Structure formats: structure tokens, C-alpha cells
């Protein structure tokens, strides 16, 4: 029974999500900001779900930098990264983002979504090991191809909002065989905001970033721990212009407040 639980959990969550009606509060916030996108928010036990455009919740898309969540755990487990103190030396190449044009630690690379840092890690891990890990994690379609250092940016890997939430819940419950120290480090890296009432952990993603001809899709996924529960969220939206990127976090925070979660 333990072995099939993740599959059953995914099925139950998918069925439950599809049964919920469009949440009017979330829809109003998206409409008010003229944003085309979707959002799913679920309590830890899955008994409460709020959704907007839930028909899109099962649509798989490139994860972009949200993949840094499992990628960090994988890199640590595979020894591609020694620890959080390891430093990546910048090679002097201007990569178009000021925060990337300097030496990096794991914390700065995670926070700034430093692509070249995680590409270096990916080459150390290798396609074969990624495919094995993605299958174990049941992460989206679990396809790490065709190029090992960009499959989450432009390659074959795809994941839906529902799958993001299912995966994050399993990470939260520590259901995967990663070292306790790796889980603790990831929790630390994911912290966005801590208040007396809640702790928010999350990661952004921007599929198509730097490729003008590609669809520009922004992700924000994570969870918020309150005094009474833990709530998981996954949202994505079309990014028409760079200024739209900030709406990912803003919309999630506004929804969490409107629904009385924070």
C-alpha cells in the first residue's frame, strides 16, 4: 500500500481539483490585473482547494527555474554540489542579468535563478541519473532530454500545476530518499518571507526567458506554513512584458490574503 500511495494521492488530488468550481475571488484578482493564467491552492491534507482555470491545472508546461527545487536535492544527493558553502567562479561572461555576473554560492544561485550555475551542476549529474531521479520523484513527464543542461528550460521536461503541488507535498513530508540535511538546506533556500504568523517558501520560474520567439510563461510555486495548516500553491501566467513578472508573487500573496490564509 505504501508503494502505491503517491499514485493514489495524485489521482485523488486530480479528481478533487476538477470537482471544484471556479473560485470567484481568484478570478476577480486575475481579471482586475488583466492577467491570463491559472492558480491552484491546496491545504496539506487536500480537503480544501481553491482554483482558477482549473481546467488548465493538468496542462504540462516547461518548469523553468521552478525545477531548481528538485534539482538542488538531486545535485546534493549525487555529490555534484559539496554543500551550501561551495562557490561558483564567474568566468567574466555577461549573461544579461546583473545578479548572475559575479561569483555565486548556492544561496545566491537559487535566489537569483542563476541559469549558468545550475547548468554546470546538470552536466555533473548527467542525463542518465536525471532520468532515474525524475522517475523516482514522479516529476511531471520525467523526461530529461535531449540536452542535459537545458531540458527544464527548452527541452522535453513538462509538469502541470497539479503535479507541482503533489510533488511539493511529498517534499514537505520528506517522502523521498534525500538526506535530512538536504531537505533542511532546501527549506532554508526557499524562504521568501517569515513573519510571526506565517513562513512563505517558494520559487519563481520563467519559461521562454531570453528567447523572444518562445511563449513567455511565468511560474510561482511553493507553500506557506501558518499556525494552523500548510497551504501549497502553483500558478502560471502569460508574461507579455518584463514588468509582468512581478505579478506572479503579487497575485499569490493577494489570493492568500483574500482567502484568509495569511
DRENTI-33347 format. One record per residue (C-alpha): residue number from 1; chain; x, y, z. Coordinates in nm, 3 decimals. Example, Ala and Ser with C-alpha at 12.3 -4.5 7.8 and 13.67 -1.06 7.14 Angstrom:
<rs>
<r resi="1" chain="A" X="1.230" Y="-0.450" Z="0.780"/>
<r resi="2" chain="A" X="1.367" Y="-0.106" Z="0.714"/>
</rs>
This chain:
<rs>
<r resi="1" chain="A" X="0.000" Y="0.000" Z="0.000"/>
<r resi="2" chain="A" X="0.284" Y="0.241" Z="0.081"/>
<r resi="3" chain="A" X="0.432" Y="0.199" Z="-0.263"/>
<r resi="4" chain="A" X="0.118" Y="0.296" Z="-0.449"/>
<r resi="5" chain="A" X="0.024" Y="0.584" Z="-0.219"/>
<r resi="6" chain="A" X="0.187" Y="0.860" Z="-0.431"/>
<r resi="7" chain="A" X="-0.005" Y="0.743" Z="-0.740"/>
<r resi="8" chain="A" X="-0.331" Y="0.728" Z="-0.549"/>
<r resi="9" chain="A" X="-0.264" Y="1.067" Z="-0.394"/>
<r resi="10" chain="A" X="-0.207" Y="1.221" Z="-0.736"/>
<r resi="11" chain="A" X="-0.522" Y="1.063" Z="-0.873"/>
<r resi="12" chain="A" X="-0.732" Y="1.173" Z="-0.576"/>
<r resi="13" chain="A" X="-0.595" Y="1.527" Z="-0.593"/>
<r resi="14" chain="A" X="-0.657" Y="1.547" Z="-0.966"/>
<r resi="15" chain="A" X="-1.014" Y="1.428" Z="-0.927"/>
<r resi="16" chain="A" X="-1.073" Y="1.659" Z="-0.633"/>
<r resi="17" chain="A" X="-0.932" Y="1.959" Z="-0.821"/>
<r resi="18" chain="A" X="-1.158" Y="1.900" Z="-1.119"/>
<r resi="19" chain="A" X="-1.460" Y="1.886" Z="-0.889"/>
<r resi="20" chain="A" X="-1.412" Y="2.238" Z="-0.752"/>
<r resi="21" chain="A" X="-1.590" Y="2.527" Z="-0.915"/>
<r resi="22" chain="A" X="-1.412" Y="2.838" Z="-1.035"/>
<r resi="23" chain="A" X="-1.312" Y="3.049" Z="-0.737"/>
<r resi="24" chain="A" X="-1.467" Y="3.391" Z="-0.784"/>
<r resi="25" chain="A" X="-1.218" Y="3.575" Z="-0.560"/>
<r resi="26" chain="A" X="-0.917" Y="3.446" Z="-0.755"/>
<r resi="27" chain="A" X="-1.085" Y="3.508" Z="-1.088"/>
<r resi="28" chain="A" X="-1.157" Y="3.867" Z="-0.990"/>
<r resi="29" chain="A" X="-0.794" Y="3.931" Z="-0.896"/>
<r resi="30" chain="A" X="-0.667" Y="3.789" Z="-1.226"/>
<r resi="31" chain="A" X="-0.924" Y="3.988" Z="-1.424"/>
<r resi="32" chain="A" X="-0.850" Y="4.306" Z="-1.230"/>
<r resi="33" chain="A" X="-0.484" Y="4.286" Z="-1.326"/>
<r resi="34" chain="A" X="-0.562" Y="4.173" Z="-1.682"/>
<r resi="35" chain="A" X="-0.362" Y="3.855" Z="-1.633"/>
<r resi="36" chain="A" X="-0.411" Y="3.540" Z="-1.838"/>
<r resi="37" chain="A" X="-0.319" Y="3.246" Z="-1.619"/>
<r resi="38" chain="A" X="-0.424" Y="2.991" Z="-1.363"/>
<r resi="39" chain="A" X="-0.378" Y="2.910" Z="-0.997"/>
<r resi="40" chain="A" X="-0.436" Y="2.620" Z="-0.760"/>
<r resi="41" chain="A" X="-0.409" Y="2.639" Z="-0.381"/>
<r resi="42" chain="A" X="-0.448" Y="2.327" Z="-0.166"/>
<r resi="43" chain="A" X="-0.434" Y="2.251" Z="0.205"/>
<r resi="44" chain="A" X="-0.183" Y="1.990" Z="0.315"/>
<r resi="45" chain="A" X="-0.448" Y="1.720" Z="0.355"/>
<r resi="46" chain="A" X="-0.614" Y="1.821" Z="0.027"/>
<r resi="47" chain="A" X="-0.958" Y="1.870" Z="0.181"/>
<r resi="48" chain="A" X="-0.971" Y="2.235" Z="0.073"/>
<r resi="49" chain="A" X="-0.876" Y="2.350" Z="-0.275"/>
<r resi="50" chain="A" X="-0.917" Y="2.690" Z="-0.439"/>
<r resi="51" chain="A" X="-0.864" Y="2.717" Z="-0.812"/>
<r resi="52" chain="A" X="-0.881" Y="2.950" Z="-1.108"/>
<r resi="53" chain="A" X="-0.895" Y="2.799" Z="-1.456"/>
<r resi="54" chain="A" X="-0.870" Y="2.453" Z="-1.304"/>
<r resi="55" chain="A" X="-0.921" Y="2.303" Z="-1.650"/>
<r resi="56" chain="A" X="-0.563" Y="2.421" Z="-1.715"/>
<r resi="57" chain="A" X="-0.427" Y="2.276" Z="-1.391"/>
<r resi="58" chain="A" X="-0.341" Y="1.946" Z="-1.556"/>
<r resi="59" chain="A" X="-0.169" Y="2.106" Z="-1.856"/>
<r resi="60" chain="A" X="0.202" Y="2.030" Z="-1.853"/>
<r resi="61" chain="A" X="0.448" Y="2.308" Z="-1.926"/>
<r resi="62" chain="A" X="0.822" Y="2.367" Z="-1.903"/>
<r resi="63" chain="A" X="0.908" Y="2.411" Z="-1.534"/>
<r resi="64" chain="A" X="1.192" Y="2.659" Z="-1.600"/>
<r resi="65" chain="A" X="1.357" Y="2.765" Z="-1.273"/>
<r resi="66" chain="A" X="1.095" Y="2.602" Z="-1.052"/>
<r resi="67" chain="A" X="1.298" Y="2.290" Z="-1.135"/>
<r resi="68" chain="A" X="1.566" Y="2.425" Z="-0.903"/>
<r resi="69" chain="A" X="1.363" Y="2.275" Z="-0.618"/>
<r resi="70" chain="A" X="1.421" Y="1.909" Z="-0.715"/>
<r resi="71" chain="A" X="1.746" Y="1.994" Z="-0.892"/>
<r resi="72" chain="A" X="1.902" Y="2.118" Z="-0.569"/>
<r resi="73" chain="A" X="1.810" Y="1.796" Z="-0.388"/>
<r resi="74" chain="A" X="1.937" Y="1.582" Z="-0.677"/>
<r resi="75" chain="A" X="2.266" Y="1.772" Z="-0.705"/>
<r resi="76" chain="A" X="2.332" Y="1.736" Z="-0.333"/>
<r resi="77" chain="A" X="2.247" Y="1.364" Z="-0.335"/>
<r resi="78" chain="A" X="2.466" Y="1.300" Z="-0.641"/>
<r resi="79" chain="A" X="2.761" Y="1.488" Z="-0.497"/>
<r resi="80" chain="A" X="2.755" Y="1.742" Z="-0.780"/>
<r resi="81" chain="A" X="2.749" Y="2.005" Z="-0.510"/>
<r resi="82" chain="A" X="2.952" Y="1.972" Z="-0.194"/>
<r resi="83" chain="A" X="2.745" Y="2.196" Z="0.034"/>
<r resi="84" chain="A" X="2.598" Y="2.543" Z="0.062"/>
<r resi="85" chain="A" X="2.943" Y="2.699" Z="0.102"/>
<r resi="86" chain="A" X="3.064" Y="2.593" Z="-0.241"/>
<r resi="87" chain="A" X="3.143" Y="2.888" Z="-0.469"/>
<r resi="88" chain="A" X="3.097" Y="2.903" Z="-0.846"/>
<r resi="89" chain="A" X="3.358" Y="3.131" Z="-1.001"/>
<r resi="90" chain="A" X="3.213" Y="3.368" Z="-1.261"/>
<r resi="91" chain="A" X="3.401" Y="3.336" Z="-1.592"/>
<r resi="92" chain="A" X="3.353" Y="3.702" Z="-1.681"/>
<r resi="93" chain="A" X="3.087" Y="3.637" Z="-1.948"/>
<r resi="94" chain="A" X="2.799" Y="3.884" Z="-1.939"/>
<r resi="95" chain="A" X="2.483" Y="3.673" Z="-1.926"/>
<r resi="96" chain="A" X="2.241" Y="3.963" Z="-1.937"/>
<r resi="97" chain="A" X="2.135" Y="3.959" Z="-1.571"/>
<r resi="98" chain="A" X="2.343" Y="4.164" Z="-1.328"/>
<r resi="99" chain="A" X="2.287" Y="3.921" Z="-1.040"/>
<r resi="100" chain="A" X="2.439" Y="3.638" Z="-1.247"/>
<r resi="101" chain="A" X="2.755" Y="3.829" Z="-1.343"/>
<r resi="102" chain="A" X="2.953" Y="3.750" Z="-1.029"/>
<r resi="103" chain="A" X="3.075" Y="3.459" Z="-0.819"/>
<r resi="104" chain="A" X="2.787" Y="3.256" Z="-0.680"/>
<r resi="105" chain="A" X="2.703" Y="3.047" Z="-0.377"/>
<r resi="106" chain="A" X="2.415" Y="2.801" Z="-0.371"/>
<r resi="107" chain="A" X="2.201" Y="3.056" Z="-0.188"/>
<r resi="108" chain="A" X="2.262" Y="3.335" Z="-0.439"/>
<r resi="109" chain="A" X="2.224" Y="3.097" Z="-0.735"/>
<r resi="110" chain="A" X="1.890" Y="2.969" Z="-0.606"/>
<r resi="111" chain="A" X="1.754" Y="3.312" Z="-0.515"/>
<r resi="112" chain="A" X="1.854" Y="3.477" Z="-0.844"/>
<r resi="113" chain="A" X="1.769" Y="3.173" Z="-1.059"/>
<r resi="114" chain="A" X="2.125" Y="3.168" Z="-1.192"/>
<r resi="115" chain="A" X="2.098" Y="2.956" Z="-1.504"/>
<r resi="116" chain="A" X="2.469" Y="2.903" Z="-1.570"/>
<r resi="117" chain="A" X="2.526" Y="2.774" Z="-1.216"/>
<r resi="118" chain="A" X="2.261" Y="2.506" Z="-1.239"/>
<r resi="119" chain="A" X="2.366" Y="2.418" Z="-1.592"/>
<r resi="120" chain="A" X="2.712" Y="2.340" Z="-1.454"/>
<r resi="121" chain="A" X="2.554" Y="2.116" Z="-1.190"/>
<r resi="122" chain="A" X="2.342" Y="1.944" Z="-1.456"/>
<r resi="123" chain="A" X="2.646" Y="1.850" Z="-1.660"/>
<r resi="124" chain="A" X="2.797" Y="1.691" Z="-1.350"/>
<r resi="125" chain="A" X="2.482" Y="1.486" Z="-1.278"/>
<r resi="126" chain="A" X="2.426" Y="1.364" Z="-1.634"/>
<r resi="127" chain="A" X="2.116" Y="1.262" Z="-1.830"/>
<r resi="128" chain="A" X="2.108" Y="0.901" Z="-1.711"/>
<r resi="129" chain="A" X="2.097" Y="0.995" Z="-1.344"/>
<r resi="130" chain="A" X="1.840" Y="1.266" Z="-1.406"/>
<r resi="131" chain="A" X="1.608" Y="1.024" Z="-1.582"/>
<r resi="132" chain="A" X="1.641" Y="0.783" Z="-1.290"/>
<r resi="133" chain="A" X="1.570" Y="1.054" Z="-1.035"/>
<r resi="134" chain="A" X="1.279" Y="1.209" Z="-1.224"/>
<r resi="135" chain="A" X="1.114" Y="0.868" Z="-1.247"/>
<r resi="136" chain="A" X="1.159" Y="0.812" Z="-0.872"/>
<r resi="137" chain="A" X="1.018" Y="1.156" Z="-0.799"/>
<r resi="138" chain="A" X="0.730" Y="1.113" Z="-1.047"/>
<r resi="139" chain="A" X="0.811" Y="1.467" Z="-1.153"/>
<r resi="140" chain="A" X="0.585" Y="1.562" Z="-1.445"/>
<r resi="141" chain="A" X="0.663" Y="1.358" Z="-1.754"/>
<r resi="142" chain="A" X="1.006" Y="1.265" Z="-1.607"/>
<r resi="143" chain="A" X="1.191" Y="1.335" Z="-1.934"/>
<r resi="144" chain="A" X="1.541" Y="1.481" Z="-1.904"/>
<r resi="145" chain="A" X="1.624" Y="1.530" Z="-2.269"/>
<r resi="146" chain="A" X="1.755" Y="1.590" Z="-2.519"/>
<r resi="147" chain="A" X="2.025" Y="1.824" Z="-2.379"/>
<r resi="148" chain="A" X="2.132" Y="1.771" Z="-2.020"/>
<r resi="149" chain="A" X="2.194" Y="2.137" Z="-1.935"/>
<r resi="150" chain="A" X="1.868" Y="2.288" Z="-2.058"/>
<r resi="151" chain="A" X="1.595" Y="2.021" Z="-2.057"/>
<r resi="152" chain="A" X="1.398" Y="2.217" Z="-1.794"/>
<r resi="153" chain="A" X="1.434" Y="2.541" Z="-1.994"/>
<r resi="154" chain="A" X="1.386" Y="2.443" Z="-2.358"/>
<r resi="155" chain="A" X="1.385" Y="2.062" Z="-2.362"/>
<r resi="156" chain="A" X="1.137" Y="1.783" Z="-2.304"/>
<r resi="157" chain="A" X="1.057" Y="1.815" Z="-1.933"/>
<r resi="158" chain="A" X="0.700" Y="1.919" Z="-1.858"/>
<r resi="159" chain="A" X="0.496" Y="1.947" Z="-1.537"/>
<r resi="160" chain="A" X="0.147" Y="2.069" Z="-1.451"/>
<r resi="161" chain="A" X="0.027" Y="2.282" Z="-1.161"/>
<r resi="162" chain="A" X="-0.145" Y="1.979" Z="-1.005"/>
<r resi="163" chain="A" X="0.178" Y="1.781" Z="-1.030"/>
<r resi="164" chain="A" X="0.375" Y="2.069" Z="-0.880"/>
<r resi="165" chain="A" X="0.153" Y="2.066" Z="-0.572"/>
<r resi="166" chain="A" X="0.162" Y="1.688" Z="-0.540"/>
<r resi="167" chain="A" X="0.542" Y="1.693" Z="-0.564"/>
<r resi="168" chain="A" X="0.578" Y="1.978" Z="-0.313"/>
<r resi="169" chain="A" X="0.360" Y="1.797" Z="-0.062"/>
<r resi="170" chain="A" X="0.579" Y="1.489" Z="-0.089"/>
<r resi="171" chain="A" X="0.891" Y="1.704" Z="-0.042"/>
<r resi="172" chain="A" X="0.730" Y="1.865" Z="0.261"/>
<r resi="173" chain="A" X="0.654" Y="1.521" Z="0.406"/>
<r resi="174" chain="A" X="1.006" Y="1.404" Z="0.315"/>
<r resi="175" chain="A" X="0.879" Y="1.101" Z="0.129"/>
<r resi="176" chain="A" X="1.183" Y="1.082" Z="-0.099"/>
<r resi="177" chain="A" X="1.518" Y="0.930" Z="-0.012"/>
<r resi="178" chain="A" X="1.718" Y="1.250" Z="0.029"/>
<r resi="179" chain="A" X="1.942" Y="1.322" Z="0.322"/>
<r resi="180" chain="A" X="1.778" Y="1.516" Z="0.610"/>
<r resi="181" chain="A" X="2.049" Y="1.782" Z="0.570"/>
<r resi="182" chain="A" X="1.950" Y="1.829" Z="0.204"/>
<r resi="183" chain="A" X="1.586" Y="1.879" Z="0.297"/>
<r resi="184" chain="A" X="1.684" Y="2.132" Z="0.564"/>
<r resi="185" chain="A" X="1.905" Y="2.323" Z="0.323"/>
<r resi="186" chain="A" X="1.629" Y="2.337" Z="0.062"/>
<r resi="187" chain="A" X="1.385" Y="2.470" Z="0.322"/>
<r resi="188" chain="A" X="1.633" Y="2.744" Z="0.405"/>
<r resi="189" chain="A" X="1.690" Y="2.837" Z="0.040"/>
<r resi="190" chain="A" X="1.318" Y="2.855" Z="-0.036"/>
<r resi="191" chain="A" X="1.232" Y="3.108" Z="0.236"/>
<r resi="192" chain="A" X="1.079" Y="3.422" Z="0.087"/>
<r resi="193" chain="A" X="0.919" Y="3.575" Z="0.394"/>
<r resi="194" chain="A" X="0.893" Y="3.494" Z="0.765"/>
<r resi="195" chain="A" X="0.651" Y="3.668" Z="1.000"/>
<r resi="196" chain="A" X="0.507" Y="3.580" Z="1.342"/>
<r resi="197" chain="A" X="0.203" Y="3.441" Z="1.160"/>
<r resi="198" chain="A" X="0.349" Y="3.250" Z="0.866"/>
<r resi="199" chain="A" X="0.652" Y="3.137" Z="0.670"/>
<r resi="200" chain="A" X="0.642" Y="3.153" Z="0.291"/>
<r resi="201" chain="A" X="0.868" Y="2.925" Z="0.085"/>
<r resi="202" chain="A" X="0.858" Y="2.944" Z="-0.294"/>
<r resi="203" chain="A" X="1.037" Y="2.953" Z="-0.627"/>
<r resi="204" chain="A" X="0.975" Y="3.152" Z="-0.942"/>
<r resi="205" chain="A" X="1.016" Y="3.027" Z="-1.297"/>
<r resi="206" chain="A" X="1.009" Y="3.194" Z="-1.638"/>
<r resi="207" chain="A" X="0.981" Y="2.964" Z="-1.937"/>
<r resi="208" chain="A" X="1.098" Y="3.133" Z="-2.256"/>
<r resi="209" chain="A" X="1.318" Y="3.384" Z="-2.074"/>
<r resi="210" chain="A" X="1.573" Y="3.527" Z="-2.314"/>
<r resi="211" chain="A" X="1.410" Y="3.363" Z="-2.618"/>
<r resi="212" chain="A" X="1.184" Y="3.629" Z="-2.777"/>
<r resi="213" chain="A" X="1.021" Y="3.380" Z="-3.017"/>
<r resi="214" chain="A" X="0.918" Y="3.139" Z="-2.738"/>
<r resi="215" chain="A" X="0.595" Y="3.165" Z="-2.534"/>
<r resi="216" chain="A" X="0.668" Y="3.357" Z="-2.215"/>
<r resi="217" chain="A" X="0.517" Y="3.171" Z="-1.920"/>
<r resi="218" chain="A" X="0.579" Y="3.269" Z="-1.560"/>
<r resi="219" chain="A" X="0.554" Y="3.024" Z="-1.267"/>
<r resi="220" chain="A" X="0.533" Y="3.073" Z="-0.892"/>
<r resi="221" chain="A" X="0.513" Y="2.758" Z="-0.680"/>
<r resi="222" chain="A" X="0.562" Y="2.684" Z="-0.314"/>
<r resi="223" chain="A" X="0.387" Y="2.667" Z="0.020"/>
<r resi="224" chain="A" X="0.302" Y="2.878" Z="0.321"/>
<r resi="225" chain="A" X="0.312" Y="2.744" Z="0.677"/>
<r resi="226" chain="A" X="0.065" Y="2.911" Z="0.912"/>
<r resi="227" chain="A" X="-0.008" Y="2.842" Z="1.278"/>
<r resi="228" chain="A" X="-0.292" Y="2.608" Z="1.184"/>
<r resi="229" chain="A" X="-0.208" Y="2.450" Z="0.847"/>
<r resi="230" chain="A" X="0.021" Y="2.434" Z="0.545"/>
<r resi="231" chain="A" X="-0.106" Y="2.556" Z="0.207"/>
<r resi="232" chain="A" X="0.052" Y="2.468" Z="-0.125"/>
<r resi="233" chain="A" X="0.020" Y="2.677" Z="-0.439"/>
<r resi="234" chain="A" X="0.111" Y="2.668" Z="-0.804"/>
<r resi="235" chain="A" X="0.033" Y="2.940" Z="-1.054"/>
<r resi="236" chain="A" X="0.140" Y="3.027" Z="-1.403"/>
<r resi="237" chain="A" X="0.063" Y="3.321" Z="-1.628"/>
<r resi="238" chain="A" X="0.141" Y="3.466" Z="-1.965"/>
<r resi="239" chain="A" X="0.415" Y="3.728" Z="-1.950"/>
<r resi="240" chain="A" X="0.357" Y="3.992" Z="-2.215"/>
<r resi="241" chain="A" X="0.633" Y="4.226" Z="-2.096"/>
<r resi="242" chain="A" X="0.911" Y="4.205" Z="-1.835"/>
<r resi="243" chain="A" X="0.717" Y="4.420" Z="-1.589"/>
<r resi="244" chain="A" X="0.453" Y="4.146" Z="-1.572"/>
<r resi="245" chain="A" X="0.694" Y="3.909" Z="-1.396"/>
<r resi="246" chain="A" X="0.634" Y="4.069" Z="-1.057"/>
<r resi="247" chain="A" X="0.265" Y="3.988" Z="-1.079"/>
<r resi="248" chain="A" X="0.339" Y="3.621" Z="-1.012"/>
<r resi="249" chain="A" X="0.428" Y="3.680" Z="-0.648"/>
<r resi="250" chain="A" X="0.183" Y="3.966" Z="-0.606"/>
<r resi="251" chain="A" X="-0.117" Y="3.762" Z="-0.722"/>
<r resi="252" chain="A" X="-0.031" Y="3.468" Z="-0.498"/>
<r resi="253" chain="A" X="0.007" Y="3.693" Z="-0.193"/>
<r resi="254" chain="A" X="-0.320" Y="3.872" Z="-0.264"/>
<r resi="255" chain="A" X="-0.504" Y="3.543" Z="-0.305"/>
<r resi="256" chain="A" X="-0.358" Y="3.406" Z="0.020"/>
<r resi="257" chain="A" X="-0.484" Y="3.717" Z="0.197"/>
<r resi="258" chain="A" X="-0.828" Y="3.720" Z="0.032"/>
<r resi="259" chain="A" X="-0.883" Y="3.355" Z="0.126"/>
<r resi="260" chain="A" X="-0.785" Y="3.429" Z="0.485"/>
<r resi="261" chain="A" X="-0.481" Y="3.201" Z="0.478"/>
<r resi="262" chain="A" X="-0.237" Y="3.474" Z="0.585"/>
</rs>
